[in-house]
Amino acid sequence: GLNQIALFEGKVAGGNGEQVLSRDIYRLGQLFDFFRMLSFYVTTVGFYFCTMLTVLTVYIFLYGKTYLALSGVGESIQNRADIQGNKALSVALNTQFLFQIGVFTAIPMILGFILEEGVLTAFVSFITMQFQLCSIFFTFSLGTRTHYFGRTILHGGAKYRATGRGFVVRHIKFAENYRLYSRSHFVKGLEVA
């Protein structure tokens, strides 16, 4: 189940990474009008590029907050803001950026639900998804896409991955899961933690 989904997303993300490295995207971009170019960007390499930028932004934010906390610079800036009565700077220093990124990335999905189902049904669907912990799965999926896309851009060589057909429900040993997700999820999760 989950392994098939992750392998499939890795295969597609690797293919999009190879497209970024080729000249085909550039040549297609020269021939499209503005609206087709936007559609092409959102449905292919642009989606993966923006996903990678989202993950890199989280890293930059966390390393920046760590630097401010460990170096003492954050405390001195906060003291200066308190003395000057600068509430905007105080709010910016105490921001919950990770929560804001989550809400900001959910806005297109919410708007799509509103257009398709109406406001009330969209609100109920969004709340139901939160109770089902879909945001955790989407975070996992985002990490998978970013890992394979970035790895293909850095090293090249996207390869065929057999993802299987149908939906398989079977017990998978921890060693196999660790081997599959160690580089893409566990190592990066430990780095962030």
C-alpha positions as CSV (number, residue, x, y, z in Angstrom):
1,G,0.0,0.0,0.0
2,L,2.1,2.9,1.3
3,N,5.3,1.6,-0.3
4,Q,3.6,1.4,-3.7
5,I,2.4,5.0,-3.3
6,A,5.9,6.2,-2.2
7,L,7.6,4.3,-5.1
8,F,5.2,5.7,-7.6
9,E,5.6,9.2,-6.4
10,G,9.4,8.7,-6.4
11,K,9.3,7.5,-10.0
12,V,7.2,10.5,-11.2
13,A,9.3,13.0,-9.3
14,G,12.5,11.5,-10.7
15,G,11.1,11.8,-14.2
16,N,10.3,15.4,-13.6
17,G,13.8,15.9,-12.3
18,E,15.1,14.5,-15.6
19,Q,12.8,16.9,-17.5
20,V,14.4,19.8,-15.7
21,L,17.8,18.7,-16.7
22,S,16.8,18.4,-20.4
23,R,16.3,21.1,-22.9
24,D,12.9,19.9,-23.8
25,I,11.2,22.0,-21.2
26,Y,12.9,25.1,-22.4
27,R,11.9,24.4,-26.0
28,L,8.3,23.8,-25.1
29,G,8.3,26.9,-23.0
30,Q,9.3,29.0,-26.0
31,L,6.3,27.8,-28.0
32,F,3.5,28.1,-25.4
33,D,1.3,31.1,-24.9
34,F,1.1,32.6,-21.4
35,F,-1.9,30.5,-20.1
36,R,-0.6,27.2,-21.5
37,M,2.7,28.0,-19.9
38,L,1.1,28.5,-16.5
39,S,-0.8,25.2,-16.9
40,F,2.3,23.4,-18.0
41,Y,4.3,24.8,-15.1
42,V,1.7,23.8,-12.5
43,T,1.1,20.3,-13.8
44,T,4.8,19.3,-14.4
45,V,8.1,20.6,-13.2
46,G,6.7,23.7,-11.5
47,F,4.8,21.6,-9.0
48,Y,7.9,19.7,-8.0
49,F,10.1,22.8,-8.0
50,C,7.6,24.6,-5.6
51,T,7.4,21.5,-3.4
52,M,11.2,21.5,-3.1
53,L,11.2,25.2,-2.3
54,T,8.7,24.6,0.4
55,V,10.9,22.0,2.1
56,L,14.0,24.2,1.7
57,T,12.1,27.1,3.3
58,V,11.3,25.0,6.3
59,Y,15.0,24.1,6.7
60,I,16.0,27.7,6.4
61,F,13.4,28.7,8.9
62,L,14.4,26.1,11.4
63,Y,18.2,26.7,11.0
64,G,17.5,30.5,11.3
65,K,15.5,30.1,14.5
66,T,18.2,27.8,15.9
67,Y,20.9,30.3,15.2
68,L,18.8,33.1,16.8
69,A,18.2,31.1,19.9
70,L,21.8,29.7,20.3
71,S,23.7,32.9,19.5
72,G,21.6,35.2,21.6
73,V,20.9,37.5,18.7
74,G,17.2,36.7,18.9
75,E,17.0,37.8,22.6
76,S,18.9,41.0,21.9
77,I,16.6,41.8,19.0
78,Q,13.6,41.0,21.1
79,N,14.9,43.3,23.9
80,R,15.4,46.1,21.4
81,A,11.9,45.7,20.0
82,D,10.5,45.8,23.6
83,I,12.4,49.0,24.4
84,Q,11.3,50.7,21.2
85,G,7.7,49.4,21.5
86,N,8.0,47.8,18.0
87,K,5.1,45.3,18.1
88,A,5.5,44.2,14.5
89,L,9.1,43.0,15.1
90,S,8.0,41.2,18.3
91,V,5.3,39.4,16.4
92,A,7.7,38.5,13.5
93,L,10.2,37.0,16.0
94,N,7.5,34.9,17.7
95,T,5.9,33.7,14.6
96,Q,4.7,30.1,14.2
97,F,5.9,29.8,10.6
98,L,5.4,26.1,10.2
99,F,1.8,26.4,11.0
100,Q,1.5,29.3,8.5
101,I,3.1,27.2,5.8
102,G,0.6,24.4,6.4
103,V,-2.4,26.7,6.2
104,F,-1.0,28.6,3.2
105,T,-0.4,25.4,1.2
106,A,-4.0,24.2,2.1
107,I,-5.6,27.3,0.6
108,P,-5.6,26.0,-3.0
109,M,-7.2,22.7,-1.9
110,I,-9.9,24.6,0.1
111,L,-10.7,26.9,-2.8
112,G,-10.9,23.9,-5.1
113,F,-13.4,22.2,-2.7
114,I,-15.4,25.5,-2.5
115,L,-15.7,25.6,-6.3
116,E,-16.6,22.0,-6.7
117,E,-18.9,21.4,-3.7
118,G,-19.9,24.7,-2.1
119,V,-18.7,26.5,1.0
120,L,-20.4,24.4,3.7
121,T,-19.5,21.0,2.1
122,A,-15.9,22.2,1.5
123,F,-15.6,23.2,5.2
124,V,-16.9,19.9,6.4
125,S,-14.6,18.0,4.0
126,F,-11.6,20.0,5.2
127,I,-12.4,19.3,8.9
128,T,-13.0,15.6,8.1
129,M,-9.6,15.4,6.4
130,Q,-7.9,17.0,9.5
131,F,-9.5,14.4,11.7
132,Q,-8.3,11.6,9.4
133,L,-4.7,13.0,9.8
134,C,-4.4,13.6,6.1
135,S,-2.0,16.4,6.7
136,I,0.5,13.9,8.1
137,F,0.2,11.8,4.9
138,F,0.6,14.9,2.7
139,T,3.7,15.9,4.6
140,F,5.1,12.4,4.1
141,S,4.2,12.6,0.4
142,L,5.8,16.0,0.1
143,G,9.0,14.6,1.6
144,T,9.0,11.7,-0.9
145,R,8.5,14.0,-3.9
146,T,11.2,16.5,-2.8
147,H,13.7,13.8,-2.1
148,Y,13.5,12.0,-5.4
149,F,13.2,15.3,-7.4
150,G,16.2,16.9,-5.7
151,R,18.3,13.7,-5.9
152,T,17.6,13.4,-9.6
153,I,18.5,17.1,-10.2
154,L,21.8,16.7,-8.2
155,H,22.9,13.3,-9.5
156,G,20.7,12.7,-12.6
157,G,19.8,9.2,-13.6
158,A,16.2,8.7,-12.8
159,K,15.5,5.0,-13.2
160,Y,12.5,2.8,-13.6
161,R,11.0,1.6,-10.4
162,A,8.6,-1.3,-10.3
163,T,5.7,-0.1,-8.3
164,G,3.4,-3.1,-8.7
165,R,-0.1,-3.3,-10.0
166,G,-3.2,-3.2,-7.9
167,F,-3.3,-2.4,-4.2
168,V,-1.4,-4.8,-2.0
169,V,-2.0,-5.1,1.7
170,R,0.7,-7.2,3.3
171,H,3.0,-7.0,6.3
172,I,6.3,-5.4,5.5
173,K,9.3,-5.8,7.8
174,F,10.8,-2.8,9.5
175,A,14.1,-3.3,7.9
176,E,12.6,-3.0,4.4
177,N,10.7,0.1,5.4
178,Y,13.8,1.6,6.9
179,R,15.9,0.9,3.8
180,L,13.2,2.4,1.6
181,Y,12.6,5.6,3.7
182,S,15.9,6.1,5.6
183,R,17.5,8.6,3.1
184,S,14.2,10.4,2.2
185,H,12.5,10.7,5.5
186,F,14.3,9.3,8.6
187,V,17.7,11.1,8.2
188,K,16.0,14.4,7.3
189,G,13.6,14.1,10.1
190,L,16.4,13.5,12.6
191,E,18.3,16.5,11.1
192,V,15.3,18.7,11.6
193,A,14.6,17.4,15.1
